[in-house]
Amino acid sequence: ELLLFQEARLLDDRRYADWLDLLTVESVYWIPLNPLDDPATSWSLAFDDRRRIEDRIAWLGTGKVHGQTPVSQTQRSLTNIEVWTVNEKTCRARCTFICHEYRPDRHRHWSGRLDYRLERSPEPSAGGANWQIAWKIVTLIDAEGPQENLTIIL
């Protein structure tokens, strides 16, 4: 649970380099249109490996992202957190979330479910976490509806 709360705080604070420390080298970030789809054969709102996540963070850090001028203010709330052990090195977690995004021209809300596969890290991260995020699936309740350009990391 603490790792999920830490992740939400780092993303809200736009501390993306610290957030990257929470991710494994092979991490995957997926926002499916339908959570039952196969990301290799179906359309997704996002399907990023670690390299693409690093590219996204570098892009956000340029200060030249039209969709982030001015920068969004976000506030995430997590609830109904469940964590279960797969084996001594892996666990799964699931929670529901609401992410409020505010910019002077709009106030948007994103909500849905977050599913994680967490792996025990060989060494604690800078924040002291003993676990890292191997994959994160963001299932939006309105994923199959019209979506605006997603310029924040959910």
C-alpha positions in Angstrom: 0.0 0.0 0.0 2.8 2.4 0.9 4.4 2.0 -2.5 1.1 2.9 -4.3 0.6 6.0 -2.1 4.3 7.0 -2.7 3.8 6.6 -6.5 0.6 8.8 -6.4 2.5 11.5 -4.4 5.5 11.5 -6.8 3.3 11.8 -9.8 1.2 14.6 -8.2 4.5 16.4 -7.3 5.8 15.9 -10.9 8.9 14.2 -9.5 9.2 11.9 -12.5 12.9 11.0 -12.0 12.0 9.7 -8.5 9.0 7.9 -10.0 11.2 6.1 -12.5 13.2 4.7 -9.5 10.0 2.9 -8.5 9.9 1.1 -11.9 11.8 -2.1 -12.9 14.0 -2.0 -16.0 11.4 -4.1 -17.8 8.4 -2.1 -16.6 5.2 -1.7 -18.7 2.6 1.0 -18.5 -0.7 0.1 -20.2 -4.0 2.0 -20.6 -6.2 -0.4 -22.6 -9.4 0.4 -24.4 -10.7 -2.9 -23.0 -8.8 -4.7 -20.2 -9.5 -8.1 -21.8 -7.7 -7.1 -25.0 -4.2 -8.3 -25.9 -2.0 -5.2 -26.1 0.0 -6.8 -28.9 -3.0 -7.0 -31.2 -5.4 -4.3 -30.0 -5.5 -0.6 -29.8 -4.6 1.0 -26.5 -4.6 4.6 -25.2 -1.0 3.9 -24.1 1.3 0.9 -24.1 4.8 2.0 -23.0 7.8 0.0 -22.1 10.6 1.5 -19.9 12.2 3.3 -22.9 8.9 4.9 -23.9 8.2 6.0 -20.3 11.7 7.6 -20.1 11.0 9.4 -23.5 7.6 10.6 -22.1 9.3 12.0 -19.0 12.0 13.7 -21.0 9.4 15.2 -23.3 7.4 16.5 -20.3 10.7 17.9 -18.9 11.3 20.1 -22.0 8.8 22.7 -20.9 7.7 22.8 -24.6 4.7 20.5 -24.4 1.7 22.5 -25.8 -0.8 20.3 -23.8 1.1 21.1 -20.6 1.4 24.8 -21.0 0.7 25.8 -18.3 1.6 22.6 -16.4 -1.4 20.5 -15.0 -1.9 20.3 -11.3 -3.1 16.8 -10.3 -4.4 15.2 -7.2 -4.8 11.4 -7.0 -7.0 9.5 -4.5 -6.6 5.8 -4.1 -9.1 3.5 -2.4 -10.1 -0.2 -2.1 -6.5 -1.2 -2.1 -5.9 -5.0 -2.2 -2.4 -6.6 -2.2 -1.8 -10.4 -2.5 1.4 -12.4 -2.6 2.2 -14.4 -5.8 5.6 -15.7 -4.4 8.4 -14.4 -2.2 9.6 -12.0 -4.9 6.3 -11.0 -6.6 3.0 -9.6 -5.4 0.0 -8.1 -7.1 -2.0 -5.0 -6.1 -5.2 -3.5 -7.2 -7.1 -0.3 -6.3 -9.6 2.2 -7.5 -8.5 5.7 -8.2 -9.6 9.2 -9.1 -7.2 11.7 -10.6 -8.2 15.3 -10.7 -6.4 17.4 -13.3 -6.6 21.2 -13.2 -5.4 23.7 -15.8 -6.7 27.3 -16.1 -8.9 26.3 -19.0 -10.4 23.1 -17.6 -10.8 20.7 -14.7 -10.9 17.0 -15.8 -11.4 13.8 -13.8 -10.0 10.4 -14.6 -11.2 7.4 -12.7 -11.0 3.7 -12.9 -8.9 0.8 -11.6 -5.1 0.4 -11.2 -3.6 -3.1 -11.4 0.0 -3.7 -10.5 2.6 -6.4 -10.6 5.2 -5.6 -8.0 8.6 -7.2 -7.7 11.0 -7.2 -4.7 13.9 -4.9 -5.6 17.4 -6.2 -5.2 18.2 -3.0 -3.3 15.9 -0.5 -1.7 15.3 2.5 -3.9 16.2 6.1 -2.9 12.9 6.4 -1.1 13.5 3.2 0.8 11.0 1.1 -1.1 11.6 -2.7 -1.1 9.3 -3.2 -4.1 9.3 -1.9 -7.6 6.5 -1.7 -10.2 6.9 -4.3 -13.0 3.7 -3.4 -14.7 0.9 -0.9 -14.2 -2.5 -1.2 -16.0 -4.8 1.8 -15.9 -8.3 0.7 -16.7 -10.4 3.9 -17.2 -14.1 3.5 -16.7 -14.7 5.5 -19.9 -11.8 4.1 -21.9 -14.0 3.1 -24.8 -15.5 6.6 -25.1 -14.0 9.7 -26.7 -10.7 10.7 -25.0 -8.8 13.9 -25.1 -5.0 13.9 -25.6 -3.6 12.3 -22.4 -0.5 14.4 -21.5 -0.3 13.4 -17.9 0.8 10.1 -16.4 -2.0 8.3 -14.7 
